[in-house]
Amino acid sequence: MTQASGILIAAPRSGSGKTTITLGLQRALARRGLRVRGMKCGPDYIDPAFHAEATGTPSYNLDSFAMSTPLLKALAAEAAFNAEFIIAEGSMGLFDGVRQEIGRTGASADIAALFGWPVVLVLDVSGHAQSAAAVALGCARLDPRITVAGVVLNRVASERHRRLVEDGMARIGMPVLGALMRTDTLSLPERHLGLVQAGETAELDQRLEHLADAVENAIDIDRLIALSRPTLIDRDAAVRALPPPGQRIALASDQAFSFIYPHVLAGWREAGAEIVTFSPLADEPPPPDCDTCWLPGGYPELHAGRIAGAHRFLQGLRTFSTHHPIHGECGGYMVLGKTLEDGSGHVHPMAGLLPVETSYAKRKMHLGYRVAHLLHNGVLGPAGSRLVGHEFHYASVTQSDSSPDAAFAAIMDAEETQLGAAGHRRGFVTGSFFHAIARE
């Protein structure tokens, strides 16, 4: 029984270059002929799609707050027993998470500790030199559960700058695995929820090859591979995040609707459900022979005019809703509402299946873990079920039917602060801004 070795690419803070270096490493190892799997710490639903493009294999999220330990182990086992090497990517700073017991904070360090993956720290050294060693030393010593095996220097200004930083690392005995110079070419396009989606990034394969070339030239990959360690996991029985909402699921899937966790879809398929995709932007209605329709999140605000003009799609939703369940998450929830105001202030009519109007012109960031207690029986489970997930959007609700019997769930944050009723339920239709990650 062989298990993939792994490492975790992390950083002291966001914006250090984790994603570009992770993708470069993943593609570089994949083109060497290794079976590589990516994993993403935390609730980000965009980066796993880039991992999949870089490696040619699926990438799953691993979240120590939102997922139970058995689920984490099941997802890691699926990767570890089907690959030779795992390159996991952290989120935010290495230790950043919520105020919970150690091991359940959602921090990347929890994942490194659980699976025994050494941490390779990406350090943005712009603006300092020898002092970067103090940051690396703090990361190496803060949590005795993990091992920081080495650092990769990013945004180095010159060879002299590199030597100064390396002098500091030598004082603390920290291996420097490589250094990338400051350049604008090692980046990927972004928008308000993170990177532009993999499917929309122009010449993505060429960009990934460029990242791999840069990483091959700048990082001692053989040394990095030697620092990896076998994944600490046994092959357990399958544990699924969410039961499938139906046997035959109509899934909206295009540039406006794409934010659904890969592990959720994989779990539905493993449970025997059939996923039938359709494109609202192509004015396709949900297939009438499906028994459930799922509208994931995405960027409907960027395509609101096209969605409003997709009459077959909107009427198809209304017809489907008379006999079958429909659930919308975040962007999907907004499309199920009455109207959507885009960032320019134009108001577009939507499906009108839920009593809510939303706006992107009145931007306000909503971000964080959420725990949802379902108020009614539905596709996500019976009333009283407890789901853990995430919310990240800039939309505002401008008008809503807030009567208690119209709500989808009662929501609290990661510190168990009650946030009140959320989302809506009307007939067979439900929706909220909540992205479900797992059911407890």
N, C-alpha and C positions, 0 to 999 in steps of 0.2 A: 504494500500500500504506500504509494508515494504522495507526498503533499508538496504543494508549491512553496518555495521560499518567498519571503516578502519583505518590503520596506515601506515606510510611510514618509511621504514628502510633506513637510510641514514648514511653518515659519512663525516668527514671533508676532506677526500682525498681518492683517489683510494687505493686499497690494504689493507683496514682496516679490511676486513672480512664480508662485507655486504652480499655477495651472500651466503656464507655458513650459516650464521646465519638466513638469510631470508628463505633459503630452509629448515633448521631445524625447524623453526617456522611453516612454511607452512605444512610440513609433520606432525609435532606434533599436530597441530589443526585438520588436516584432519583425523588423526587416532582417535581423540576424537569424531568423528562423525559429525563435523561441515562441512558445505558446504563452502569451502574456494576457493577464486580466487586470483591468483597472477596478478600483473601488473608490467611493467618495464618502468621506466622513461628513456627517451632518445632513441637513434636509435639502441641499441644493439639487434641483432637478434638471439643470442645464449641463453642468460639467460631465455627468455620466454619458451623455450622448457624444461628447467630444472624445471621451475615453474609448467608446465603442468604435468611433471612426479611426482612432489612432492604432488600435490593436486588432480590429476585426472581430472582437468578441464582446459579449455583454458586460456592462459595468453596473454594479448595484450600490445603493447607499447603505452605509452602516452608521447608525445613530444610537448612541448609548442612552439618550433620554427617551426617545420615541419608541425604541424597539426593546423587547425583552432579550435577556441573554440567550435563551434558546433560539430566538429568531436570528439574532446576530450570528450565532454559531452556525445555524443552518445556511445562511447566505454566504458566509465565508467558506464553509465546507464545499458548497457547490462550486465556488471559484477554485479553491485549493486543490480539489480532486480532478479538475478539468483544465489545469494549466501547469506550467513549469515555474512561472514567476508572477507575483502580484505586486503591482505598484499602486499603492493607495495614496490618495490625495487628501490632505487635511483641509479644514475650513477655518477661516479667520486666523487667530493666533493659536498656537499649539495647545494652550491650556484654557482657552476661552470657552465658556459654557454657562450653564445656569446654576443657581444655588441649590444643589441637590447633593445627596451622599456621593462620596468618591466612587467613581465607576459608573455613575448614572447622570453625569452632568451634560452630556452631549459634546464634550470636548474631544478633540482628536487624540489627546493623550490617553483617554479611556480606551480607544480602539487599539492603539499601539500596545498598551499594557495587556489587554485581553488576549491578543493574538501573538504576542511576543515579537512584533515587528520592530526592528531598530528604526529610529527616526533619523532622516537626513534633513537637516535644517537649511532652508533657503534664506539667506541674509541679504537684504537690500542694504548695501554698504554705501550708498550715495549719502554724502553729508558727514561721514565719519570714517575712521581708519582703525587704529589699534583698539579704540573703544568698542568696536563690534565684538571683540572677544568677551567683553563683560556681558553682553547680551547672550552670546552663545553659552557662556559659563552658567548664567542664571537659568537658562532653559535646561541645561544638562543636570543641574542640581536640584531644581524645584520639586521634582516628583521622582522618588526613588523607584517607582514601578517601571519606569521607562529608561531606555538607553539612547542617548543621542550619539550616533556612530560617526557623524561627520557633518561638515557644512559645505554648501555650494554658495559661492559669493556671486551676487547678481548686481548689475549696474555699476561695475567697476569703471572708474574714469580713465585709468592709465596703468601701465605696468608698474610705475612707482607706487601708485595707490594700492595696487594688488600686493606688492611686497610689504607695505606698511601693515595692511590688514593681516597678511600671513604671519608677520612678526608677532602680532597680538595673539593669534591662534596658537602659535608655537609655545607661548608662555603658559597656556593652559592645557597644552597637550591635545588640542582638538584637530583632528585630521581635516585638511582642506581637500575636498574631492574634485574641485574645479572652480573656474571663475568665468563668468560671462561679462563681456564689456557692455557699457552703456550704449544702447542703440534703440532706435524706434522700430526696427524691423522684426523684433521678437515680441510681437503682440498680436492680439486678436480683437476684432471690433466689439464694442460694448454698447448696451443701451440701459434703460433705467432699472431693469431687474437683473442685470448682470451681462454676461456675454451674449452677443447676437447668437441665436440658436445655430447648432451645427448644420442643420439642413438649409440655413439661409446664408451661411458664410461663404462668400465667393472664393472659388479655387481652394477649397479647404484641404484637399489632399496635397496640393502643392505647398500650402502653408505648413502642413504637418511635416512634410519632407524637409522643408527649410528649418523648422525647429529641430528635427532629428539631426540634421547636418551640424547645426550650431552646437547641440549637446555633445555629439560625437567629438567635435573639435575641442570643446572646452572642459569636458568632465571625464574623469578616469572611470569609464563605465565598468571595466573589468574589476576594478577595486570596489566599486559600489556593489556589484553582484556578490563579491566575496564577503561583504559586510552583512548581506541579507541573512535571515534566519528562517527555518521552517515554520510554517503557520501552526500555532498551537491549537489544534482542533481535531476532534474525532468525527467520523461520519455518523451523524445522528439522523433520526427520523425527520422527515420534512416538517417544517413549521411554517405556516403561511401567515402573511401579514394581515390580509383581509380575505374573507370568503368571497367568492365571485357573486356579483349582484344578480346574476342570471345565468342560464345555460348558454344562451346565444346573445352576446353583448354587442350592440351597435356603438362603436367608439368614434367620436368625431376626431379627425386626425388631419391636420394641415398646419400652415404657418400661424393660424390664429388659435389653434387648439392642440397643444403638444405637451403641456406640463402634467405628465402622469409618471409616477415612479416606476422604473423598470422592474423592480422587485414585485410590485403589485401586479403588473401584467403577467409576469412569469408565474406568480402564484396562482392566478386565475387559470392560466393554461394548464398548469400542473394538476389543478383540481378538476380538469375536464371541460372547462368552459371554452367556447369558441368566440374569438374576437373578430368582429366584422367591421372594418374601418370604412368611413365615408368622409367626404370633404364638404363642409358647409361653404367654403369659399368657392367651390365648383358648383354650388347650388344643388348639392345632393341631399335628399332627405334621408333620415334614418331608415334602413331597410325594414319594411313592414313585417318580415318574417322573424325579426329578432324579438326577444322578450324583455329587454332592458336597453335603455339608451344612456350613455355616459358622455357628458360634455366636460372635458378636462379644462384646466386653466390654460393660459397662453397670452396672446396679445390681441384680444378683440378690439381694443381701443385703436390699434393701428389699422384695422380693417373694418371699422364700424360701418362705413358707407357700403362696402360690398356685402356685408352681412345683412344690412337692412334691405338691400336690393335682391337678396337671395330668396325669392318668394317661394320657390319649391321647398327649400330647406325649412323656412319658418313655418309654412303651412304643414309640411311633413311632421315637424315637431308637435304642432297642435293636434294633428290627427293621431299621432302615436300616443300622445298623452291621454287620450280618452280611454285607452284600455291597458296601457303598459307604463311602468315606472320610467321616469327620466330623472337623472341626478346631474347637477352642475356644480363644479368646483371653481371658485374664484371667477375667472373669465367666463367659464361656462354658466355660472350663476348669473352674471350680469346679462348675458345673452337671453337667459330665460325670463328676465325682468321686462318691464314696460319700455323703458328707454335707456340709452347709453349716450352720455355727452362726451365727445372726444376732447382731446387736448386743445383744440382750436375753438371750443365752445359750440360746435354743431351738435344738435340733439338728433339722434337716430332712433327710429322705432325698432324694438326688438320683438321677441316672441310673445310677450304679454302673458306668460303662463304663471309668473310669480309677481306679487304686488310690491315691486321695488324699482326705483329709478336710481341710476348711478352716474357718476361724473368723474372724468379725468381732468377736467378743467380746474376743479377744486381739489388740487393734489394734497394728499396727506399720507405719509408713510405709515403702514401698519406692518409690523414685523415681530415675529416671535413664535415660540412653541405654543400650542393650544391643546387643551384636553377637552373633548366634547362629550357630553352626556346626552344621548339621543332622547328626544321627547316623545317620539312616536315610532311604531314599527315601520321599517323601510328597507331599502336595498342594502344599507350598510349595517343592518342588524335590528334586533328587537328593541323596543323602548327600554331605556335604562342601560343600554350598552355604552361602554366607555371607549372612546377612540382617542388616539394620540396623533397629532399632526402639526402642521405649521401654517402660518399665515404670512404672506409677503406680497403687498400690493400698494398702489398709490391712489386707489379709487376712493371716492366718498359716496355714501348713500345720501341722496338729496331728498328722497321721499320714500316712505315705507309704511306698510301696515304692520304695526308693532304689537298687535294683540297677541297675548301669550299662546293661544291655540294655533297661531300662524307660524310660530318659530320652528326651526329645524332642530336646534340643540341648545343646551345651556353650556356656556363656554367659560373656562378659566385658563389662566396662564400657567407657566411652569412653576411659579411659586404659589399656586393654588389661590390666587386672587380671582374672585368671581368677576367675570366680565359681562355677565347677563346673557339674555337670549340672543341667538344669532341665526341668521339665515331664515328661510321660509319653507313652508310646506303647504301645498294646495293640491288636493286630489292625489294623483299619482306622482306629482312633481315636487322635487325637493332641491335645495341648493343653499350654499353658503360660501363665504370666502375661505373656508377651512379646507386645507389639503390633507386628506387622510394618509397617514403613513402606516399605522398598524392598529389593530384592535386588541385591547387588553383581555 
